[in-house]
Amino acid sequence: MARLKDEAVALLVDVVSSRTGDREALHEAVLDAVRATNDSVAATDPLRITVGDELQGVYATLGDALAASYTLRLRLAPRWDVRFGIGGGEVRTIDEERNLQDGSAWWLAREAIEWVEEEAARKGHASARTAIRDERPVAVGQADALARLVDERLGSLRPATVGTMSGLWEGLDNAAIAEREGISESANSQRVITNGLRPLNDAMHALATLP
């Protein structure tokens, strides 16, 4: 008999254009990013690789699912790109031994990730990487649009700036980020200011608090 879980948020992840390039390097990068994400973001069911290049995880809140998506994305960027479908609803475990799940959260997450793929192909919407479909009573209607604004800003960052943004997201100070990036503190500070990274970081962390 299927076991009904409390309402939860399902996260589906798909690697963009994953069939091209160095497959071994991609696999190692994904494993590293998954480990980092699971270490830093609490999950009901931790993020894991499923079939092919798809990943999935279950979170108690939309904020946690978004935090996981940002952590994973920044760990893989700029070399690898990912898209996310997030669904809020019911999650049923239909096979505990194999951790097979079903329920409206998964159906909505699938609908969301398919929408993202179609939306990104539309002129003027190439930055779309995240969609949210949430039917829970606590759902925040504006979350989907706000997440796509973050997508647009993250997608516009130059490759050299991604590392600085990742450091900010992780909560590192300017000196630690500069050392990791191999640049001076003043150069890193200039990156932050020139690219408006602090407001972006603030917005991402605000979205990570959503119920």
SVG drawing of the C-alpha trace seen along z (x, -y; Angstrom):
<svg xmlns="http://www.w3.org/2000/svg" viewBox="-5 -49 50 52">
<polyline fill="none" stroke="black" stroke-width="0.4" points="0.0,0.0 1.3,-3.5 2.3,-5.6 1.1,-9.2 3.7,-11.7 2.9,-15.2 2.8,-17.8 6.2,-18.4 8.1,-20.1 9.6,-17.9 12.7,-19.0 13.5,-17.6 16.8,-18.6 17.9,-18.0 21.4,-18.7 21.2,-20.9 22.9,-19.5 24.4,-16.8 25.0,-14.4 27.8,-16.7 31.3,-17.3 33.3,-15.3 30.8,-12.9 33.1,-11.6 34.0,-15.1 30.3,-16.0 29.5,-12.9 32.2,-13.8 31.0,-17.4 27.4,-16.4 28.4,-14.0 30.5,-16.8 27.6,-19.3 25.1,-16.8 27.3,-16.1 27.8,-19.9 24.0,-20.5 23.0,-17.7 25.6,-18.9 24.3,-22.5 20.5,-22.2 18.2,-20.1 16.1,-17.6 13.3,-15.2 14.8,-12.9 18.3,-14.1 19.1,-15.0 20.2,-12.0 20.9,-10.9 18.0,-8.8 17.7,-7.9 20.1,-9.3 21.1,-12.8 18.1,-13.6 18.3,-14.3 15.5,-14.5 15.0,-15.4 12.2,-16.2 12.2,-19.2 10.0,-20.4 9.6,-23.9 9.8,-25.7 12.7,-27.8 14.7,-24.7 14.1,-23.4 15.2,-26.8 18.3,-26.9 19.2,-23.4 18.7,-24.5 20.9,-27.6 23.6,-25.6 23.7,-22.9 23.6,-25.4 26.4,-27.5 28.6,-24.5 28.2,-23.3 28.5,-26.8 29.9,-28.1 30.9,-24.9 27.6,-22.9 24.1,-24.2 20.9,-22.8 17.2,-23.3 14.7,-22.8 11.1,-21.8 9.7,-22.4 6.3,-21.0 4.5,-21.5 1.9,-18.9 1.6,-15.3 4.4,-12.8 3.6,-9.1 6.2,-6.4 5.0,-3.4 8.1,-1.3 10.1,-2.0 12.9,0.5 13.6,-1.2 12.5,-4.7 10.0,-5.0 7.6,-7.9 4.5,-9.3 2.0,-12.0 0.9,-15.5 4.2,-17.1 6.0,-14.9 3.4,-15.4 3.7,-19.2 7.5,-19.1 7.5,-17.2 5.1,-19.7 7.3,-22.5 10.5,-21.2 8.9,-20.4 7.6,-24.0 11.1,-25.4 12.5,-23.5 9.8,-24.9 10.0,-28.4 13.8,-28.6 13.4,-28.0 11.1,-31.0 12.7,-34.2 13.6,-36.5 13.2,-33.8 16.5,-31.9 17.5,-32.5 14.5,-30.4 15.9,-27.6 13.3,-27.3 9.6,-26.8 7.4,-26.4 4.0,-24.7 2.7,-24.7 -0.8,-23.6 -0.1,-23.7 -2.2,-26.0 1.0,-27.9 2.0,-28.4 3.3,-31.9 1.8,-32.9 4.6,-35.3 7.4,-32.7 7.5,-31.4 8.0,-34.8 10.6,-35.9 12.6,-32.7 12.7,-33.5 14.1,-37.0 16.9,-35.3 17.4,-33.0 17.8,-36.0 20.4,-37.6 22.4,-34.4 22.3,-33.7 23.7,-37.1 26.8,-36.7 30.2,-36.4 32.0,-33.1 34.6,-34.8 32.0,-36.3 30.2,-33.1 32.8,-32.0 32.4,-35.3 28.6,-34.9 29.0,-31.3 31.2,-32.5 28.6,-35.2 25.8,-32.6 27.9,-30.3 28.4,-33.2 32.1,-33.6 33.7,-37.0 35.5,-39.1 39.0,-37.9 38.0,-34.2 36.3,-34.6 39.3,-36.5 41.7,-33.8 39.6,-31.0 39.3,-32.9 43.0,-33.7 42.4,-37.5 43.0,-40.5 40.4,-41.5 39.9,-44.8 39.3,-43.0 36.8,-40.7 35.1,-43.7 34.9,-45.4 33.2,-42.3 30.6,-42.4 29.8,-46.1 30.0,-46.2 27.7,-43.2 25.2,-44.0 25.9,-40.7 24.8,-41.7 21.2,-42.5 21.0,-39.3 22.4,-37.3 19.9,-39.0 17.0,-38.1 18.2,-34.4 18.4,-34.1 15.0,-35.8 13.5,-33.2 15.2,-30.5 13.0,-31.4 9.7,-30.7 7.4,-28.2"/>
</svg>
